[in-house]
Each structure stands twice: as C-alpha cells, then as structure tokens.
C-alpha cells in the first residue's frame, strides 16, 4: 500500500509542474501599479504582499 501511495505522490508531483506565462510589458506593469486617490468621501485600499509566493525575481 505504501508503494502505491508513494508512486501516486511522485507521479502527481511530476505532472503538476510550474506554469509559465507571458509577462506584461514594463509600461503595462507600471500602469497597473498606480494608485489614484479616491474621490471625496470614499476610501482606497492598497494591498502590498511581501512574500515569496508569486514574487518575480
């Protein structure tokens, strides 16, 4: 039973690799990161994630 489980786990790990997608241009990236002030009477939320998940080096 352990051999079947180990084999299934290894096969799953080999099949589920990392995806590779095209990156946006530098201009598009800068535009997407702009934070415009909200209008009067409204609030704005800016979320900054500082973690290794999803980080581009």
ABEGO torsion letter per residue (X at the ends): XAAAAAAAAAAAAAABBBBBBBBBBAAAAAAAABBBBBBBGBBBBBBBBBBABGBBX
